[in-house]
Amino acid sequence: MKQNELGLKNGKWLIANCGNYPSESNCKVVLMAPDNQREDLLDAVVDHAVKCHGHANNRELRNEISKMLETMIVS
Ligand SMILES: [Zn+2]
């Protein structure tokens, strides 16, 4: 699939792909945001990790998720 089929704006994107990590629910959720909205993406991923995966909402979780983010250049 071509990237632009999603209608994404050109530039650097950050991606959190649950499917890359084993989970009991076999979660395949993908969350993404432009590079300049890193904090917004972290909020969304933390929310997902807490609600759907039962993680404790603390600074450590946010740090772990921050390290998990992948980048994709759309051009
Ligand atoms: Zn998930």
N, CA, C, O and the ligand as a Tripos MOL2 file, in Angstrom:
@<TRIPOS>MOLECULE
protein
  301   299    76     0     0
PROTEIN
NO_CHARGES

@<TRIPOS>ATOM
      1 N           0.8330   -1.1910    0.0000 N.3       1 MET1
      2 CA          0.0000    0.0000    0.0000 C.3       1 MET1
      3 C           0.8700    1.2440    0.0000 C.2       1 MET1
      4 O           1.8380    1.3310    0.7550 O.2       1 MET1
      5 N           0.5300    2.1940   -0.8370 N.am      2 LYS2
      6 CA          1.2640    3.4520   -0.8430 C.3       2 LYS2
      7 C           0.8650    4.2730    0.3740 C.2       2 LYS2
      8 O          -0.2930    4.2740    0.7920 O.2       2 LYS2
      9 N           1.8580    4.9790    0.9380 N.am      3 GLN3
     10 CA          1.6000    5.7750    2.1350 C.3       3 GLN3
     11 C           0.4790    6.7860    1.9260 C.2       3 GLN3
     12 O          -0.3550    6.9990    2.8070 O.2       3 GLN3
     13 N           0.4710    7.4050    0.7480 N.am      4 ASN4
     14 CA         -0.4620    8.5010    0.5520 C.3       4 ASN4
     15 C          -1.9030    8.0650    0.3640 C.2       4 ASN4
     16 O          -2.7960    8.9090    0.2890 O.2       4 ASN4
     17 N          -2.1480    6.7610    0.2880 N.am      5 GLU5
     18 CA         -3.5370    6.3030    0.2560 C.3       5 GLU5
     19 C          -4.2560    6.6510    1.5550 C.2       5 GLU5
     20 O          -5.4860    6.7020    1.5950 O.2       5 GLU5
     21 N          -3.4940    6.8900    2.6110 N.am      6 LEU6
     22 CA         -4.0910    7.3120    3.8770 C.3       6 LEU6
     23 C          -4.3400    8.8160    3.9100 C.2       6 LEU6
     24 O          -4.9490    9.3160    4.8560 O.2       6 LEU6
     25 N          -3.8840    9.5420    2.9000 N.am      7 GLY7
     26 CA         -4.0620   10.9840    2.8830 C.3       7 GLY7
     27 C          -3.2050   11.7090    3.8910 C.2       7 GLY7
     28 O          -3.5660   12.7960    4.3410 O.2       7 GLY7
     29 N          -2.0650   11.1240    4.2600 N.am      8 LEU8
     30 CA         -1.1940   11.7420    5.2610 C.3       8 LEU8
     31 C          -0.4420   12.9280    4.6830 C.2       8 LEU8
     32 O          -0.0450   12.9320    3.5180 O.2       8 LEU8
     33 N          -0.2580   13.9290    5.5210 N.am      9 LYS9
     34 CA          0.5380   15.0850    5.1130 C.3       9 LYS9
     35 C           2.0030   14.6760    5.0250 C.2       9 LYS9
     36 O           2.4630   13.8080    5.7670 O.2       9 LYS9
     37 N           2.7330   15.3170    4.1020 N.am     10 ASN10
     38 CA          4.1650   15.0410    3.9740 C.3      10 ASN10
     39 C           4.9010   15.4320    5.2460 C.2      10 ASN10
     40 O           4.5450   16.4030    5.9130 O.2      10 ASN10
     41 N           5.9170   14.6720    5.5660 N.am     11 GLY11
     42 CA          6.7480   14.9890    6.7230 C.3      11 GLY11
     43 C           7.0120   13.7530    7.5590 C.2      11 GLY11
     44 O           6.7880   12.6230    7.1260 O.2      11 GLY11
     45 N           7.4940   13.9980    8.7680 N.am     12 LYS12
     46 CA          7.8790   12.9190    9.6720 C.3      12 LYS12
     47 C           6.7060   12.5620   10.5830 C.2      12 LYS12
     48 O           6.0860   13.4340   11.1910 O.2      12 LYS12
     49 N           6.4170   11.2690   10.6660 N.am     13 TRP13
     50 CA          5.3210   10.7730   11.5030 C.3      13 TRP13
     51 C           5.8660    9.8210   12.5560 C.2      13 TRP13
     52 O           6.8490    9.1120   12.3440 O.2      13 TRP13
     53 N           5.1990    9.8320   13.6820 N.am     14 LEU14
     54 CA          5.5350    8.9100   14.7650 C.3      14 LEU14
     55 C           4.4380    7.8520   14.8490 C.2      14 LEU14
     56 O           3.2530    8.1570   14.7160 O.2      14 LEU14
     57 N           4.8490    6.6100   15.0700 N.am     15 ILE15
     58 CA          3.9070    5.4900   15.0400 C.3      15 ILE15
     59 C           4.0940    4.6130   16.2690 C.2      15 ILE15
     60 O           5.2150    4.2740   16.6480 O.2      15 ILE15
     61 N           2.9840    4.2570   16.8760 N.am     16 ALA16
     62 CA          2.9810    3.2410   17.9330 C.3      16 ALA16
     63 C           2.1620    2.0670   17.4070 C.2      16 ALA16
     64 O           0.9570    2.1920   17.1910 O.2      16 ALA16
     65 N           2.8150    0.9380   17.2040 N.am     17 ASN17
     66 CA          2.1700   -0.2270   16.5980 C.3      17 ASN17
     67 C           2.0770   -1.3610   17.6190 C.2      17 ASN17
     68 O           3.0530   -2.0670   17.8780 O.2      17 ASN17
     69 N           0.8880   -1.5180   18.1900 N.am     18 CYS18
     70 CA          0.6900   -2.5480   19.2140 C.3      18 CYS18
     71 C           0.9890   -3.9470   18.6650 C.2      18 CYS18
     72 O           1.4110   -4.8330   19.4080 O.2      18 CYS18
     73 N           0.7680   -4.1370   17.3670 N.am     19 GLY19
     74 CA          0.9740   -5.4480   16.7720 C.3      19 GLY19
     75 C           2.4200   -5.9230   16.8320 C.2      19 GLY19
     76 O           2.6950   -7.1110   16.6620 O.2      19 GLY19
     77 N           3.3510   -4.9910   17.0760 N.am     20 ASN20
     78 CA          4.7610   -5.3610   17.1900 C.3      20 ASN20
     79 C           5.1050   -5.9480   18.5580 C.2      20 ASN20
     80 O           6.2150   -6.4330   18.7780 O.2      20 ASN20
     81 N           4.1330   -5.8960   19.4750 N.am     21 TYR21
     82 CA          4.4110   -6.3630   20.8350 C.3      21 TYR21
     83 C           3.3770   -7.4110   21.2380 C.2      21 TYR21
     84 O           2.1850   -7.2360   20.9880 O.2      21 TYR21
     85 N           3.8240   -8.4830   21.8520 N.am     22 PRO22
     86 CA          2.8760   -9.5290   22.2280 C.3      22 PRO22
     87 C           1.8960   -9.0410   23.2910 C.2      22 PRO22
     88 O           2.2850   -8.3500   24.2320 O.2      22 PRO22
     89 N           0.6360   -9.3990   23.1360 N.am     23 SER23
     90 CA         -0.3540   -9.0710   24.1620 C.3      23 SER23
     91 C          -1.3930  -10.1780   24.2010 C.2      23 SER23
     92 O          -1.6290  -10.8530   23.1990 O.2      23 SER23
     93 N          -2.0140  -10.3630   25.3600 N.am     24 GLU24
     94 CA         -3.0060  -11.4260   25.5150 C.3      24 GLU24
     95 C          -4.1880  -11.2210   24.5790 C.2      24 GLU24
     96 O          -4.7960  -12.1840   24.1110 O.2      24 GLU24
     97 N          -4.5110   -9.9530   24.3080 N.am     25 SER25
     98 CA         -5.6690   -9.6700   23.4510 C.3      25 SER25
     99 C          -5.3050   -9.6910   21.9700 C.2      25 SER25
    100 O          -6.1600   -9.4570   21.1160 O.2      25 SER25
    101 N          -4.0110   -9.9750   21.6580 N.am     26 ASN26
    102 CA         -3.5600   -9.9860   20.2630 C.3      26 ASN26
    103 C          -3.8880   -8.6600   19.5790 C.2      26 ASN26
    104 O          -4.3270   -8.6360   18.4290 O.2      26 ASN26
    105 N          -3.6730   -7.5710   20.2920 N.am     27 CYS27
    106 CA         -4.0230   -6.2300   19.8350 C.3      27 CYS27
    107 C          -3.2000   -5.8280   18.6070 C.2      27 CYS27
    108 O          -1.9900   -6.0510   18.5580 O.2      27 CYS27
    109 N          -3.8690   -5.2350   17.6230 N.am     28 LYS28
    110 CA         -3.1920   -4.7870   16.4000 C.3      28 LYS28
    111 C          -3.3960   -3.2920   16.1600 C.2      28 LYS28
    112 O          -3.2480   -2.8090   15.0380 O.2      28 LYS28
    113 N          -3.7330   -2.5720   17.2140 N.am     29 VAL29
    114 CA         -3.9940   -1.1340   17.0800 C.3      29 VAL29
    115 C          -2.7200   -0.3890   16.6650 C.2      29 VAL29
    116 O          -1.6340   -0.6560   17.1790 O.2      29 VAL29
    117 N          -2.8740    0.5350   15.7370 N.am     30 VAL30
    118 CA         -1.7750    1.4190   15.3380 C.3      30 VAL30
    119 C          -2.2150    2.8540   15.5900 C.2      30 VAL30
    120 O          -3.2710    3.2820   15.1240 O.2      30 VAL30
    121 N          -1.4000    3.5880   16.3270 N.am     31 LEU31
    122 CA         -1.6790    5.0020   16.5610 C.3      31 LEU31
    123 C          -0.5380    5.8070   15.9750 C.2      31 LEU31
    124 O           0.6240    5.4230   16.1090 O.2      31 LEU31
    125 N          -0.8520    6.9190   15.3260 N.am     32 MET32
    126 CA          0.2110    7.7320   14.7440 C.3      32 MET32
    127 C          -0.1290    9.2110   14.7710 C.2      32 MET32
    128 O          -1.2950    9.6010   14.8320 O.2      32 MET32
    129 N           0.9180   10.0240   14.7260 N.am     33 ALA33
    130 CA          0.7510   11.4760   14.7700 C.3      33 ALA33
    131 C           1.9680   12.1250   14.1210 C.2      33 ALA33
    132 O           3.0320   11.5130   14.0380 O.2      33 ALA33
    133 N           1.8110   13.3700   13.6590 N.am     34 PRO34
    134 CA          2.9710   14.0820   13.1340 C.3      34 PRO34
    135 C           4.0120   14.2620   14.2310 C.2      34 PRO34
    136 O           3.6860   14.2940   15.4170 O.2      34 PRO34
    137 N           5.2620   14.3790   13.8190 N.am     35 ASP35
    138 CA          6.3850   14.5110   14.7380 C.3      35 ASP35
    139 C           6.1840   15.6540   15.7400 C.2      35 ASP35
    140 O           6.6140   15.5580   16.8890 O.2      35 ASP35
    141 N           5.5270   16.7340   15.3000 N.am     36 ASN36
    142 CA          5.3580   17.8910   16.1940 C.3      36 ASN36
    143 C           4.1880   17.7150   17.1700 C.2      36 ASN36
    144 O           3.8910   18.6160   17.9560 O.2      36 ASN36
    145 N           3.5220   16.5450   17.1180 N.am     37 GLN37
    146 CA          2.4710   16.2630   18.0960 C.3      37 GLN37
    147 C           2.8150   15.0270   18.9260 C.2      37 GLN37
    148 O           1.9450   14.2250   19.2660 O.2      37 GLN37
    149 N           4.1030   14.8920   19.2420 N.am     38 ARG38
    150 CA          4.5750   13.7340   20.0080 C.3      38 ARG38
    151 C           3.8250   13.5760   21.3380 C.2      38 ARG38
    152 O           3.4570   12.4630   21.7150 O.2      38 ARG38
    153 N           3.6040   14.6750   22.0350 N.am     39 GLU39
    154 CA          2.9410   14.5980   23.3440 C.3      39 GLU39
    155 C           1.4810   14.1530   23.1950 C.2      39 GLU39
    156 O           0.9700   13.3950   24.0180 O.2      39 GLU39
    157 N           0.8170   14.6320   22.1380 N.am     40 ASP40
    158 CA         -0.5660   14.2110   21.8840 C.3      40 ASP40
    159 C          -0.6240   12.7160   21.6220 C.2      40 ASP40
    160 O          -1.5220   12.0220   22.1000 O.2      40 ASP40
    161 N           0.3540   12.2260   20.8500 N.am     41 LEU41
    162 CA          0.3940   10.7900   20.5480 C.3      41 LEU41
    163 C           0.6500    9.9960   21.8300 C.2      41 LEU41
    164 O           0.0030    8.9780   22.0740 O.2      41 LEU41
    165 N           1.5890   10.4610   22.6390 N.am     42 LEU42
    166 CA          1.8800    9.7620   23.8910 C.3      42 LEU42
    167 C           0.6420    9.6960   24.7760 C.2      42 LEU42
    168 O           0.3700    8.6660   25.3920 O.2      42 LEU42
    169 N          -0.1160   10.8020   24.8410 N.am     43 ASP43
    170 CA         -1.3600   10.7930   25.6210 C.3      43 ASP43
    171 C          -2.2910    9.6790   25.1400 C.2      43 ASP43
    172 O          -2.8620    8.9370   25.9400 O.2      43 ASP43
    173 N          -2.4320    9.5790   23.8130 N.am     44 ALA44
    174 CA         -3.3490    8.5980   23.2320 C.3      44 ALA44
    175 C          -2.8640    7.1710   23.4760 C.2      44 ALA44
    176 O          -3.6570    6.2830   23.7880 O.2      44 ALA44
    177 N          -1.5550    6.9580   23.3320 N.am     45 VAL45
    178 CA         -1.0190    5.6020   23.4940 C.3      45 VAL45
    179 C          -1.0640    5.1830   24.9670 C.2      45 VAL45
    180 O          -1.3840    4.0360   25.2830 O.2      45 VAL45
    181 N          -0.7430    6.1140   25.8590 N.am     46 VAL46
    182 CA         -0.8300    5.8120   27.2940 C.3      46 VAL46
    183 C          -2.2700    5.4350   27.6320 C.2      46 VAL46
    184 O          -2.5150    4.4520   28.3320 O.2      46 VAL46
    185 N          -3.2200    6.2240   27.1300 N.am     47 ASP47
    186 CA         -4.6370    5.9640   27.3690 C.3      47 ASP47
    187 C          -5.0080    4.5560   26.8980 C.2      47 ASP47
    188 O          -5.6990    3.8160   27.5980 O.2      47 ASP47
    189 N          -4.5420    4.2030   25.7120 N.am     48 HIS48
    190 CA         -4.8160    2.8760   25.1510 C.3      48 HIS48
    191 C          -4.1720    1.7750   26.0090 C.2      48 HIS48
    192 O          -4.8020    0.7600   26.3030 O.2      48 HIS48
    193 N          -2.9260    1.9870   26.4010 N.am     49 ALA49
    194 CA         -2.2060    0.9730   27.1840 C.3      49 ALA49
    195 C          -2.8910    0.7380   28.5290 C.2      49 ALA49
    196 O          -2.9270   -0.3890   29.0250 O.2      49 ALA49
    197 N          -3.4310    1.8030   29.1140 N.am     50 VAL50
    198 CA         -4.0980    1.6870   30.4100 C.3      50 VAL50
    199 C          -5.4590    1.0140   30.2510 C.2      50 VAL50
    200 O          -5.7850    0.0850   30.9910 O.2      50 VAL50
    201 N          -6.2610    1.4870   29.2740 N.am     51 LYS51
    202 CA         -7.6300    0.9900   29.1140 C.3      51 LYS51
    203 C          -7.6750   -0.4140   28.5370 C.2      51 LYS51
    204 O          -8.4700   -1.2430   28.9810 O.2      51 LYS51
    205 N          -6.8320   -0.6890   27.5530 N.am     52 CYS52
    206 CA         -6.9340   -1.9490   26.8130 C.3      52 CYS52
    207 C          -5.9300   -3.0000   27.2800 C.2      52 CYS52
    208 O          -6.1310   -4.1900   27.0410 O.2      52 CYS52
    209 N          -4.8540   -2.5770   27.9400 N.am     53 HIS53
    210 CA         -3.8390   -3.5530   28.3340 C.3      53 HIS53
    211 C          -3.5900   -3.5830   29.8350 C.2      53 HIS53
    212 O          -2.7350   -4.3300   30.3120 O.2      53 HIS53
    213 N          -4.3410   -2.7680   30.5840 N.am     54 GLY54
    214 CA         -4.2800   -2.8350   32.0350 C.3      54 GLY54
    215 C          -2.9920   -2.3340   32.6550 C.2      54 GLY54
    216 O          -2.6670   -2.6920   33.7870 O.2      54 GLY54
    217 N          -2.2430   -1.4950   31.9150 N.am     55 HIS55
    218 CA         -1.0140   -0.9500   32.4810 C.3      55 HIS55
    219 C          -1.3400    0.1320   33.5100 C.2      55 HIS55
    220 O          -2.3760    0.7930   33.4340 O.2      55 HIS55
    221 N          -0.4370    0.2940   34.4700 N.am     56 ALA56
    222 CA         -0.5670    1.3790   35.4370 C.3      56 ALA56
    223 C          -0.1390    2.6800   34.7670 C.2      56 ALA56
    224 O           0.8960    2.7350   34.1030 O.2      56 ALA56
    225 N          -0.9440    3.7230   34.9470 N.am     57 ASN57
    226 CA         -0.6570    5.0130   34.3220 C.3      57 ASN57
    227 C           0.3360    5.7930   35.1690 C.2      57 ASN57
    228 O          -0.0410    6.4590   36.1330 O.2      57 ASN57
    229 N           1.5950    5.7030   34.8050 N.am     58 ASN58
    230 CA          2.6220    6.4560   35.5340 C.3      58 ASN58
    231 C           3.7030    6.9330   34.5670 C.2      58 ASN58
    232 O           3.6740    6.6090   33.3790 O.2      58 ASN58
    233 N           4.6450    7.6960   35.0830 N.am     59 ARG59
    234 CA          5.7030    8.2780   34.2690 C.3      59 ARG59
    235 C           6.5380    7.2020   33.5680 C.2      59 ARG59
    236 O           6.9870    7.3880   32.4370 O.2      59 ARG59
    237 N           6.7370    6.0720   34.2600 N.am     60 GLU60
    238 CA          7.5290    4.9910   33.6980 C.3      60 GLU60
    239 C           6.8800    4.4290   32.4230 C.2      60 GLU60
    240 O           7.5620    4.1740   31.4300 O.2      60 GLU60
    241 N           5.5750    4.2450   32.4650 N.am     61 LEU61
    242 CA          4.8540    3.7480   31.2810 C.3      61 LEU61
    243 C           5.0370    4.7130   30.1120 C.2      61 LEU61
    244 O           5.3160    4.3030   28.9850 O.2      61 LEU61
    245 N           4.8710    6.0130   30.4070 N.am     62 ARG62
    246 CA          5.0250    7.0240   29.3520 C.3      62 ARG62
    247 C           6.4440    6.9950   28.7640 C.2      62 ARG62
    248 O           6.6140    7.1280   27.5520 O.2      62 ARG62
    249 N           7.4420    6.8230   29.6070 N.am     63 ASN63
    250 CA          8.8210    6.7350   29.1240 C.3      63 ASN63
    251 C           9.0230    5.5050   28.2510 C.2      63 ASN63
    252 O           9.6640    5.5810   27.2030 O.2      63 ASN63
    253 N           8.4780    4.3700   28.6820 N.am     64 GLU64
    254 CA          8.6140    3.1350   27.9030 C.3      64 GLU64
    255 C           7.9690    3.2980   26.5310 C.2      64 GLU64
    256 O           8.5430    2.9070   25.5150 O.2      64 GLU64
    257 N           6.7770    3.8770   26.5090 N.am     65 ILE65
    258 CA          6.0590    4.0650   25.2500 C.3      65 ILE65
    259 C           6.8230    5.0370   24.3530 C.2      65 ILE65
    260 O           6.8930    4.8530   23.1380 O.2      65 ILE65
    261 N           7.3880    6.0660   24.9620 N.am     66 SER66
    262 CA          8.1460    7.0490   24.1990 C.3      66 SER66
    263 C           9.3020    6.3840   23.4420 C.2      66 SER66
    264 O           9.6170    6.7660   22.3150 O.2      66 SER66
    265 N           9.9270    5.3870   24.0740 N.am     67 LYS67
    266 CA         11.0330    4.6700   23.4350 C.3      67 LYS67
    267 C          10.5520    3.7420   22.3270 C.2      67 LYS67
    268 O          11.3100    3.4230   21.4110 O.2      67 LYS67
    269 N           9.2830    3.3020   22.4070 N.am     68 MET68
    270 CA          8.7280    2.3540   21.4300 C.3      68 MET68
    271 C           8.3660    3.0190   20.1050 C.2      68 MET68
    272 O           8.2530    2.3420   19.0840 O.2      68 MET68
    273 N           8.1850    4.3330   20.1140 N.am     69 LEU69
    274 CA          7.6640    5.0090   18.9240 C.3      69 LEU69
    275 C           8.6030    4.8310   17.7350 C.2      69 LEU69
    276 O           9.8180    4.9900   17.8510 O.2      69 LEU69
    277 N           8.0130    4.4980   16.5970 N.am     70 GLU70
    278 CA          8.7790    4.3910   15.3610 C.3      70 GLU70
    279 C           8.5250    5.6300   14.5220 C.2      70 GLU70
    280 O           7.5540    6.3540   14.7410 O.2      70 GLU70
    281 N           9.4050    5.8660   13.5610 N.am     71 THR71
    282 CA          9.2050    7.0310   12.7010 C.3      71 THR71
    283 C           9.0060    6.6010   11.2590 C.2      71 THR71
    284 O           9.5520    5.5910   10.8150 O.2      71 THR71
    285 N           8.2220    7.3770   10.5390 N.am     72 MET72
    286 CA          8.0000    7.1240    9.1220 C.3      72 MET72
    287 C           8.0110    8.4670    8.4010 C.2      72 MET72
    288 O           7.3550    9.4190    8.8230 O.2      72 MET72
    289 N           8.7650    8.5270    7.3120 N.am     73 ILE73
    290 CA          8.7890    9.7530    6.5170 C.3      73 ILE73
    291 C           7.7900    9.6030    5.3680 C.2      73 ILE73
    292 O           7.8790    8.6700    4.5700 O.2      73 ILE73
    293 N           6.8520   10.5240    5.2980 N.am     74 VAL74
    294 CA          5.8950   10.5520    4.1950 C.3      74 VAL74
    295 C           6.3410   11.6430    3.2250 C.2      74 VAL74
    296 O           6.5590   12.7880    3.6240 O.2      74 VAL74
    297 N           6.4740   11.2840    1.9600 N.am     75 SER75
    298 CA          6.9040   12.2940    0.9740 C.3      75 SER75
    299 C           6.1960   12.0710   -0.3500 C.2      75 SER75
    300 O           6.4230   12.8150   -1.3040 O.2      75 SER75
    301 ZN         -3.0550   -2.3870   22.0830 Zn       76 ZN76
@<TRIPOS>BOND
     1     1     2 1
     2     2     3 1
     3     3     4 2
     4     3     5 am
     5     5     6 1
     6     6     7 1
     7     7     8 2
     8     7     9 am
     9     9    10 1
    10    10    11 1
    11    11    12 2
    12    11    13 am
    13    13    14 1
    14    14    15 1
    15    15    16 2
    16    15    17 am
    17    17    18 1
    18    18    19 1
    19    19    20 2
    20    19    21 am
    21    21    22 1
    22    22    23 1
    23    23    24 2
    24    23    25 am
    25    25    26 1
    26    26    27 1
    27    27    28 2
    28    27    29 am
    29    29    30 1
    30    30    31 1
    31    31    32 2
    32    31    33 am
    33    33    34 1
    34    34    35 1
    35    35    36 2
    36    35    37 am
    37    37    38 1
    38    38    39 1
    39    39    40 2
    40    39    41 am
    41    41    42 1
    42    42    43 1
    43    43    44 2
    44    43    45 am
    45    45    46 1
    46    46    47 1
    47    47    48 2
    48    47    49 am
    49    49    50 1
    50    50    51 1
    51    51    52 2
    52    51    53 am
    53    53    54 1
    54    54    55 1
    55    55    56 2
    56    55    57 am
    57    57    58 1
    58    58    59 1
    59    59    60 2
    60    59    61 am
    61    61    62 1
    62    62    63 1
    63    63    64 2
    64    63    65 am
    65    65    66 1
    66    66    67 1
    67    67    68 2
    68    67    69 am
    69    69    70 1
    70    70    71 1
    71    71    72 2
    72    71    73 am
    73    73    74 1
    74    74    75 1
    75    75    76 2
    76    75    77 am
    77    77    78 1
    78    78    79 1
    79    79    80 2
    80    79    81 am
    81    81    82 1
    82    82    83 1
    83    83    84 2
    84    83    85 am
    85    85    86 1
    86    86    87 1
    87    87    88 2
    88    87    89 am
    89    89    90 1
    90    90    91 1
    91    91    92 2
    92    91    93 am
    93    93    94 1
    94    94    95 1
    95    95    96 2
    96    95    97 am
    97    97    98 1
    98    98    99 1
    99    99   100 2
   100    99   101 am
   101   101   102 1
   102   102   103 1
   103   103   104 2
   104   103   105 am
   105   105   106 1
   106   106   107 1
   107   107   108 2
   108   107   109 am
   109   109   110 1
   110   110   111 1
   111   111   112 2
   112   111   113 am
   113   113   114 1
   114   114   115 1
   115   115   116 2
   116   115   117 am
   117   117   118 1
   118   118   119 1
   119   119   120 2
   120   119   121 am
   121   121   122 1
   122   122   123 1
   123   123   124 2
   124   123   125 am
   125   125   126 1
   126   126   127 1
   127   127   128 2
   128   127   129 am
   129   129   130 1
   130   130   131 1
   131   131   132 2
   132   131   133 am
   133   133   134 1
   134   134   135 1
   135   135   136 2
   136   135   137 am
   137   137   138 1
   138   138   139 1
   139   139   140 2
   140   139   141 am
   141   141   142 1
   142   142   143 1
   143   143   144 2
   144   143   145 am
   145   145   146 1
   146   146   147 1
   147   147   148 2
   148   147   149 am
   149   149   150 1
   150   150   151 1
   151   151   152 2
   152   151   153 am
   153   153   154 1
   154   154   155 1
   155   155   156 2
   156   155   157 am
   157   157   158 1
   158   158   159 1
   159   159   160 2
   160   159   161 am
   161   161   162 1
   162   162   163 1
   163   163   164 2
   164   163   165 am
   165   165   166 1
   166   166   167 1
   167   167   168 2
   168   167   169 am
   169   169   170 1
   170   170   171 1
   171   171   172 2
   172   171   173 am
   173   173   174 1
   174   174   175 1
   175   175   176 2
   176   175   177 am
   177   177   178 1
   178   178   179 1
   179   179   180 2
   180   179   181 am
   181   181   182 1
   182   182   183 1
   183   183   184 2
   184   183   185 am
   185   185   186 1
   186   186   187 1
   187   187   188 2
   188   187   189 am
   189   189   190 1
   190   190   191 1
   191   191   192 2
   192   191   193 am
   193   193   194 1
   194   194   195 1
   195   195   196 2
   196   195   197 am
   197   197   198 1
   198   198   199 1
   199   199   200 2
   200   199   201 am
   201   201   202 1
   202   202   203 1
   203   203   204 2
   204   203   205 am
   205   205   206 1
   206   206   207 1
   207   207   208 2
   208   207   209 am
   209   209   210 1
   210   210   211 1
   211   211   212 2
   212   211   213 am
   213   213   214 1
   214   214   215 1
   215   215   216 2
   216   215   217 am
   217   217   218 1
   218   218   219 1
   219   219   220 2
   220   219   221 am
   221   221   222 1
   222   222   223 1
   223   223   224 2
   224   223   225 am
   225   225   226 1
   226   226   227 1
   227   227   228 2
   228   227   229 am
   229   229   230 1
   230   230   231 1
   231   231   232 2
   232   231   233 am
   233   233   234 1
   234   234   235 1
   235   235   236 2
   236   235   237 am
   237   237   238 1
   238   238   239 1
   239   239   240 2
   240   239   241 am
   241   241   242 1
   242   242   243 1
   243   243   244 2
   244   243   245 am
   245   245   246 1
   246   246   247 1
   247   247   248 2
   248   247   249 am
   249   249   250 1
   250   250   251 1
   251   251   252 2
   252   251   253 am
   253   253   254 1
   254   254   255 1
   255   255   256 2
   256   255   257 am
   257   257   258 1
   258   258   259 1
   259   259   260 2
   260   259   261 am
   261   261   262 1
   262   262   263 1
   263   263   264 2
   264   263   265 am
   265   265   266 1
   266   266   267 1
   267   267   268 2
   268   267   269 am
   269   269   270 1
   270   270   271 1
   271   271   272 2
   272   271   273 am
   273   273   274 1
   274   274   275 1
   275   275   276 2
   276   275   277 am
   277   277   278 1
   278   278   279 1
   279   279   280 2
   280   279   281 am
   281   281   282 1
   282   282   283 1
   283   283   284 2
   284   283   285 am
   285   285   286 1
   286   286   287 1
   287   287   288 2
   288   287   289 am
   289   289   290 1
   290   290   291 1
   291   291   292 2
   292   291   293 am
   293   293   294 1
   294   294   295 1
   295   295   296 2
   296   295   297 am
   297   297   298 1
   298   298   299 1
   299   299   300 2
@<TRIPOS>SUBSTRUCTURE
     1 MET1         2 RESIDUE 1 A MET
     2 LYS2         6 RESIDUE 1 A LYS
     3 GLN3        10 RESIDUE 1 A GLN
     4 ASN4        14 RESIDUE 1 A ASN
     5 GLU5        18 RESIDUE 1 A GLU
     6 LEU6        22 RESIDUE 1 A LEU
     7 GLY7        26 RESIDUE 1 A GLY
     8 LEU8        30 RESIDUE 1 A LEU
     9 LYS9        34 RESIDUE 1 A LYS
    10 ASN10       38 RESIDUE 1 A ASN
    11 GLY11       42 RESIDUE 1 A GLY
    12 LYS12       46 RESIDUE 1 A LYS
    13 TRP13       50 RESIDUE 1 A TRP
    14 LEU14       54 RESIDUE 1 A LEU
    15 ILE15       58 RESIDUE 1 A ILE
    16 ALA16       62 RESIDUE 1 A ALA
    17 ASN17       66 RESIDUE 1 A ASN
    18 CYS18       70 RESIDUE 1 A CYS
    19 GLY19       74 RESIDUE 1 A GLY
    20 ASN20       78 RESIDUE 1 A ASN
    21 TYR21       82 RESIDUE 1 A TYR
    22 PRO22       86 RESIDUE 1 A PRO
    23 SER23       90 RESIDUE 1 A SER
    24 GLU24       94 RESIDUE 1 A GLU
    25 SER25       98 RESIDUE 1 A SER
    26 ASN26      102 RESIDUE 1 A ASN
    27 CYS27      106 RESIDUE 1 A CYS
    28 LYS28      110 RESIDUE 1 A LYS
    29 VAL29      114 RESIDUE 1 A VAL
    30 VAL30      118 RESIDUE 1 A VAL
    31 LEU31      122 RESIDUE 1 A LEU
    32 MET32      126 RESIDUE 1 A MET
    33 ALA33      130 RESIDUE 1 A ALA
    34 PRO34      134 RESIDUE 1 A PRO
    35 ASP35      138 RESIDUE 1 A ASP
    36 ASN36      142 RESIDUE 1 A ASN
    37 GLN37      146 RESIDUE 1 A GLN
    38 ARG38      150 RESIDUE 1 A ARG
    39 GLU39      154 RESIDUE 1 A GLU
    40 ASP40      158 RESIDUE 1 A ASP
    41 LEU41      162 RESIDUE 1 A LEU
    42 LEU42      166 RESIDUE 1 A LEU
    43 ASP43      170 RESIDUE 1 A ASP
    44 ALA44      174 RESIDUE 1 A ALA
    45 VAL45      178 RESIDUE 1 A VAL
    46 VAL46      182 RESIDUE 1 A VAL
    47 ASP47      186 RESIDUE 1 A ASP
    48 HIS48      190 RESIDUE 1 A HIS
    49 ALA49      194 RESIDUE 1 A ALA
    50 VAL50      198 RESIDUE 1 A VAL
    51 LYS51      202 RESIDUE 1 A LYS
    52 CYS52      206 RESIDUE 1 A CYS
    53 HIS53      210 RESIDUE 1 A HIS
    54 GLY54      214 RESIDUE 1 A GLY
    55 HIS55      218 RESIDUE 1 A HIS
    56 ALA56      222 RESIDUE 1 A ALA
    57 ASN57      226 RESIDUE 1 A ASN
    58 ASN58      230 RESIDUE 1 A ASN
    59 ARG59      234 RESIDUE 1 A ARG
    60 GLU60      238 RESIDUE 1 A GLU
    61 LEU61      242 RESIDUE 1 A LEU
    62 ARG62      246 RESIDUE 1 A ARG
    63 ASN63      250 RESIDUE 1 A ASN
    64 GLU64      254 RESIDUE 1 A GLU
    65 ILE65      258 RESIDUE 1 A ILE
    66 SER66      262 RESIDUE 1 A SER
    67 LYS67      266 RESIDUE 1 A LYS
    68 MET68      270 RESIDUE 1 A MET
    69 LEU69      274 RESIDUE 1 A LEU
    70 GLU70      278 RESIDUE 1 A GLU
    71 THR71      282 RESIDUE 1 A THR
    72 MET72      286 RESIDUE 1 A MET
    73 ILE73      290 RESIDUE 1 A ILE
    74 VAL74      294 RESIDUE 1 A VAL
    75 SER75      298 RESIDUE 1 A SER
    76 ZN76       301 GROUP 0 **** ****
